[in-house]
């Protein structure tokens, strides 16, 4: 029989999916700018929120950043994840039962046994078949239990495959013969070896005396002192165990034992070998492939749970075709910020702290956002929120928000501030332009670009001129863009720029403030209020306001003109007190005393 099971919970088409994964492993599937994207939208924080702490974490990260563009694959994954979230005990079964089994199976598969003797190979194969059958039985109990209703195509395929395995005559014969094969192997749990010593009590010769069905154990202290006997006392040694393999040259004793076992149990192992030949068709690869895929969904379910239990909404957006070029979410928020608050503060009601926003990129609403407004008003957080939502959507994961409709993008590229580099030739502006020149030509009408305070290293007028050139290009190409900037003048130029031919229109968004309320800042001593304008963190389409409220930030940190004058007066008293303390110390007779000796 030649039956191989090829199946994937992530890819509807197993072959193309595996090809994509192999390309990623070889470095061909990595997207341009990916390392910057991972940094700028806090991918590691998202992975922490998924709580995948086994060897599958690397696989989960690779699939998260695959940037799948086929809405059918995205929908396939969304449906599978919904089933995982519907039955939380799937996660428990993988954590406590399947993970240990498959981990052991994987170690056995990657072990080189080509140098081992034939009887060990037989024992190795029997143990693999045991683990394989136990895994199939566990999976059957999880997914094939009567009364469970799975909706996803992926889980239905898994159930169909499990039922196919179980109904195979060869598998049924394995289940029938496996107990007998294991019993025969277990008759070799221990051996008795006789060792002859010479006149100096050094080992001279060794001979295999008996083969025992139970392993030997150290004799208990009570048994040794009081002579208590048990029926299996012959399986207890008189002293402590020691490693015969480490204390014999080149494993000679081990080889001798295996040689004698092969001779004594020749017929038994020949029979086992003939039985195993019937099951050469059985492959365990589908189990080792299934494990990381399952943890991909377990991670997605945990991420959703960690957000929803804190009061924040998540949703599965409608999968829109790529050509629709739409990004619409109601009540979007930055998931990485929410996870960090949960981790750092243990606050369990984030809906009272985190402000959500509605956002739409479309032909009607515009595709290029020029986001201005107050400093610390939420511009960077809003920009990052859009990137995270797009990434999670294309992974098939729940998205931070209450509802939505999203088209895939071919890449998400970011241009966020970097630590200043020591570049004599270009300077900071040159470094920014070099990165932009590498990014911009790669963009298509299916791309997303996130820019955060780009070109802020040069003069305001130069920044405005360069930004206008870039916006003209982005409109022509049709890129979905968020540009968080302090250049209100750029937003004021939107009506004129939109008159030019292009695939994307620009729109002005503003991070709002409430000028009738004081600014609030969370400190170690609680919420403090400062004179100034309160940040609402609401992002709304409206004309630019023409001011960044930077003075509010100065007041927050005590560096406005009047605050600095007040601080100067206060510090005079502190300095005078310090000088007085130093004077007293100088007058103290014990200060400056020298120790002398005659």
N, C-alpha and C positions, 0 to 999 in steps of 0.2 A: 504494500500500500504506500502511496506517495501523496500524503495529504499535508499541505502547509497552510497555515492560517495567517493571512495578511489582513490587518485591520487597524484602524486608527480612530481614536475618539476626537482628534483634532482636524483631520483632513478627510473630507468626503472621498477624495481620490487618493488612495494609499500611496500609489507610485509617485505621483507628482509631489505629494507632501514629503515623502522620505527624500526625494531628490532635493527639495528646498532645504531640508534640514542638513543634508550632507554638504550642500553649498555653503551654508552658514558656518558649519564646523571648519570648512576649508578656507573661510574668510571671504568667500565670493558673495555671500548674501548680506554682508554688513552694509548699511546705508551710509552715504556720505554725511558727515557731521554727526554721526551717531553718538560719539563720546561726549560731544557738547550737549546734545539733546538729553542724554541720560543725566548729565550734571544739572542742566538748567531747569528741568522739570522734576528733579528729585526722584528718579527712578528707584534708587536704593531705598528711599523712604517707603515707596509703594510696595517694594518687595518685603520690607520689614512688616508692613501691614498684612501681608499674605501669610506670614508665619510659616513658611516652608523651610524647615531646618534640617533637611536630610540632603542626600546627594542629588536630589531632583531640582534644587534651587537654581543651578546653572542652566538647566534645560528650561525652566519656567521663565527665567530672564531672557533667554534667547528667543523663545516663542513670543514673549510680550513685545519685543522690539522687532519682530518680523515685518510689521507693517503690511498685513494682509490687505489686498485691494479688491478681492472678490467678495461681493456682498453675500453670495451664497455660502461661502466658507464662514463668514462672520455670523450669519444666521444659524448655521449648523452648530457653531460653538456656543452661541447664546442659548440655544435650546438644550444642549447637553448640560450647561451650567445650571439652568433652571431646574433640571431633574436632580442634580447634585444638591442644590439648595432645598429642594422639596423633601429629600430624605437624608437628614444629617447623619444617620447611622452609617452611611457609606463611608464618611470620613473616619469614623471610629474603626470600622472593619479594616480599612487600609492601614491606619496607624498601628493597630494592635495585632493584626493577624497577617495581612498580606505583605506589608513592608518587611517584617523580619524574614518571612519565607522567601520572598523574591530577592532580597539582599543576599541571603545565603546561596540562593540559586545562581545569582550573577557571579558571586565569588567562585563557585564551583565551575561555572562555564569558562571563566577566564583563567582558571588554574591549568597549567601545562602538565598533563598527565602522560605525555607521550613516552616518558622515560620509565613510568611505573610498570610493575609486573601485571600480568593479565588478570589475576584474581582481584587486585586492587581496582583495576579499571572496571571490572564487573560490579564490585561493591559500590564504586563511585556512581555508575550508571543507575543502579537500583535505587540509591539514595536520591538521585535527581528525579527519578520517576515518582518516588514517594512524595517529594516536595511538590512536584508538578500536579499530582492528583489531589493533594490537599488544597492547593491554590484554586484549582478548578472547582472543588467542592465548596470552598469559601465564597468564591465569586458567584457560584450558582445560588447559594443561600442569600447573598446580598441582592442580586439582580433578578433572579428567576422565582422569587417567592410569590406564591399566589396572593392576589389582592393588591399587588403593586401595579401602578399604572404610569409607565414612562411615556412621555410624549415625544422625546427627541429621536431623530433618525439614528444618531450615534449610539445611544443606549440600546435601541431596538436591534441594531446590527450586532452589538456585543452579546445581547441575549440570544440572538439567532446563532451566533458562532458558538457560544457555550452549549446550547442545546445540540448543535451539530457534533461537537466534540463528545458529549455524553452519550449520544445515540450511536456513535461509531462502534461497530462490532469489535474493532481492535482495542478501543478504549475500554469497553466492557470486559474484554478478556484480560486487559491489564489489571483492572480492579479485582478480578477474580483470582489472578495468579500472584499479585503483589504481596499479599500477606504470607504466602508460602515462601516466596523468594526472600522476604525480610527475615522470616524465621530461620531459614537456612544460613543466611549471613550472620544472624545473631548467635548461632551456635559457635561462632568463632570470636566470642567476646574476650577471651583470655586464653593463654597457653601456660603450661608448666614446663619450665626448662631445668634440666639437670646440669650442673656445672661441676667438673672435676678440678680440684686444686692440686698444685704441686707441693713439695716439701716446704716451700716458702709461702704457702697459702695464696699463691697467685693463680688466676683462672688458666686452666690448661686446655680443657675441652668442654663443649656444651652440646647437649642433645635435647630435642623436643620430646617431652614425656607424654603430655596430654593436651587436648584441646578442650577448653571449658566454655560452657554456655553463658556464664556470668562473669562480669569483670571482677578482678580482685580489689580488695579494699584494705585500708589500714585497720588493724585491730584496735577497738576502742579501749580506753584506759581501764574502765570498769571490768571489761572482759579479761584483760591482761592480769589485773590484780586479784580478782576473785574467782577466776577460772570459769565464769559463766560460759556455757556452750550453746551454740545455735545450730540449727539443721544445716546452714550453709557456711559453717565455720571454715571449711576447707578453702573458701574463697577469701580468707583473710590472711595477710602476710604477717610474719613475725616482727618485721622491722619497718622502717620508713621506705617509701618508694624512692628510686633514683632513676635518672635518665639513662637507659641503656644505649640510646642512639648517640648521646654526647660522649659516653665513656667507652665507645668502641671505635676502632679505626675504620673510617670510611663506610660506616654502616654495615659492617660485615655481619654482625649478629642479626640485624634486621633482614638482610638479604637471605641469611640462612633460614630464618623463621619462615619467610615467604616461600622459599624453595621447598621446605618440608611440608608446609600447608598445602602447596600445589600438589605435592605427591600424595599426601594422605587423603586430601579431599578432592582428588582429581575428578571423580565421577560427578560429585555434587556441583562443582563449578562448571564442568562441561554441560551439565543439564541447565544450569542457570544461564550460561552463555547462549544455549540454543533457545531458551525462553526469551531472552532479551532481544534476540535477532528479530523477533516478531514485532518489536516496538521501535525499530530504528526510524520509522516514519514520524515518531513523536518529536516535535521541536518545542522547546520552551521559550523561544525568542519572543513570542507574542506577549508573554508575561513580563519580561524585562522591558519591552516597549510600552506596555500598558501602564506600568508604575509611574513614570514621570508624567505621562499624559493625565493620569488621574490626579496627581498632585498639582498639575496646572489648574484643574477645576477646583480642587480643594482650596488652593491658594486664592482663587477668585471668590469662592464662597466665604472664606475667612475675611477677605478684604471688605466685602459687602457687609458682613455681619459686624465687623468692628466699626464701620461707619454708621450703620442703622441703629445699633444699640446705643449710640451716643446722640441719637435724635436727628441725624442727618439723612436726607433722602438719597436713594440710588435708583436707577432705572435702566432698562434695556432699550436704548433708542431704536426706532424703526431703521432698518437697513435700507438706505437709499442708493440708487445706482451712482456710479462714479461720475457720470456726465451731468448729474443734477447739481453737483457742486454746492451742497447745502450743509450747513452746520447750525442746528437749532436745538437749544436746550432751555428748559424752564428751571429756574432755581439752581443754576450752576454754582459750584464753589471749588476751591482748591483742596483736593483730597489730601495732598501731602501736608498742607498746613493743618488740616483737621487731625491727621494721624500724629503729627508732632505735638499738638496740644494734648491729645489723649496720652501720649507717651510721657510728656514732661510734667503734666499737671494732674493727671488722673481725673480730670473733670468729665462727668458722664452725661452732661446735657449741653452739647455744643450748639444746639439750635438756638440757644439764648445768647450765644457769643458770636457765632459766624454768620455773616450776612451773605445771602444768596442773591444772584442776579439772573435775569433773563437775557439770552443772547441769540442772535440770528445772523448768519452769513448766508446770503442767497442773492439771486438776481434782483429781487425786489428790494431787499434791505441793504444791499451792498456787500462787497467782499473784503474791502480794505478798511480797517478801523484805525483812525488816528485818535489815540487815547491820551487826553490831557487831564489836568486837574491838580488838586492839592498834593503837596508832598505827603508821603505816608497815607495816601488816600485809597490805596488798594490797587494801584495800576499794575504793579508787578504780579501780585497775587491773581488778579483777573487774567492777565496774559498767560501765566502758568496754568491756570485752571483750564483754559481752552486747550492747551497742548496735552495735558493729562487726559482730558475727556476724549480727545481724538485718538490718543494712543490706546486707552482702555477699550474704546469702542471697537477698534480694528483688531484687538486681541479677543473680542467676543465677551469681554467682562462687563459687569454693571458699571454705569457711568455716574459720577456725582451729579445729581439733579433729579427732578421729579418726572420729567418726560422729555422726549426729543426725537429728532430725525437727523441722521448724519450720513453723508457720502464719504467713502474712503478717500484718502490722499495717498499719493505715491511716495511722499516723504514729508516729515516735519523737520524744518531747519530752524535753528535758533541763533540769535546774535545778541547775547547778554554781555554785560560788562565783565571784563577779565581783570585779574590783578595786573598792574602795570608791569610790562616786561622791559628789561634793559636792552633797548634797541637804539644804538647810536645813529644808525642810518635812517630809520623811518620815524621814530618817535611813536607816541601813543596813537595819534591820528593815522599814521601810516599803517600801524598794525591793524587798526579797525578796517581800513580800506582794503588791506590785503585779504582779510577774512571775508569781507563782503564781496570782493571781486571773485573769490573762489565759490561763494554760495550762489550769487544772483544768476549767473549764466546757466546753472543747473535746474533752475525752477521751471515748472510747467504750469499749465492752467489747473492741474490736479494737485499742486503742491500747497503746503501751508508754511508760512514764514512768521516767526515770532521775534520781534525786535524790541529790546528793552533798553531805553536810553542810549541807543546807538548814536555815534558821532558826537557825543557830548564833550569830547576831549578838545574840541576846537572852538573858535569863537562862534558866537550865536549866529552871526550872519553867514559865515562859512558853512556851519551846520545846516542852516535852512536851505542854502543853495544846493548842497549835495543831496539833502533829503528830498527836495523837489525833483531832482533828476531821477532818483531811485523810485519815487512814487510813480512817475510817468512810465518808467519801465515796468513796474509791477502791474499797473493798470493795463498796459499793452499785452503782457503775458497772461494776465488773468489769475494771479496768485491770491489765495486767501491769506490775509495778513492782519496781524495786530502790531501796531507800532506805538508803544508807550513812550511818551516824550514830553518834555517841557516846552516844546516849540508851539505855542498857541498860534503863531503866525502861519505855520504849516496847515493847521486845521482851518484857518481862515481862508486859505487858498483853495479849499476843496471845491467850491462851486466852479472856479475857473478850470481847475485840473480835470474835473469831470466832463467838461465840454469837449475834451480831446477824445478821439476814438480809442476804445479800449474794451477788454473783456470783463473788467471788474470796475465797479464804482467805489468811490471812497465815501466814508461817513465819519462824522465827528462824534466821539464818545467822551463823556466827562465824568471823572471821579468826583462825586458830589460832596458838598459840605453844608452844614447847617450853621449859618453865621449868627443865628439868634441864640445858639447854645454854646457853652464853654467846651473847649477841647478836653477830652478824657484820655488819660494814660494809665495803663495798668502797671503798678509798681509793686515792690515787695511789701509795702505797707497798705496795699489795696489800691483802689482807683483814686487818682488825684486829678483835680480839675485845674486847668490853666486858662487864662484869658486868651481868647482866640476863637477859632471856628471849629466846631465839632465835625470830625470825619464821619460821614454816613456809610461809606464803603459801597454806596449804590453807584453802579455804572449805568449811565443813561445816555441815549442819543440826544444831543443838543449842541448848539454852537459853543465854541470854546469860551471860557470865562475871562481869559486874559491875565490870570494871576495864579501863582502856585502856592500862595499862603506860606511862603518860606519863613516869614517872621514868626508864625505859630510854632514852627519847629525850633527856632532859636529860643523862643520863650519856654518851650517844653524843657530844654536842656539848660536853661538859665544863662543864655549867652546873648540876650537882647541888650541894647545899650543901657537902659535903665536898670535891668537886673545886674549887669556887670558893675555899675556904679554902686548899687546897694551892697553887692558882694564885697566890693573893695572896702567899704566902710566897716562891714562886719569883720573882715579878715584883719583889719588894723588892730582890733581888740585881741584877736587870737595871737597875732605877732607880738603885741605888747606883753601878753601873758607868758609867751614862750621866752621872751627876753628877760622878764623878771625871774622866771624859773632858772634860767642860765646864770643870772647874776647871783642868786642865792647859792647856787652850786659852787660858783667861783669863790664866795666868801666862806664856805664851809671849811673848817680847819682840817677835816679828814680828807678833803679833796686835794690831790696833788702831793700828798705825803709820800716821801720816798723811803724805802726800806734800806737801812745801811747796816753794815757789819764791821766790827772792829778787826 
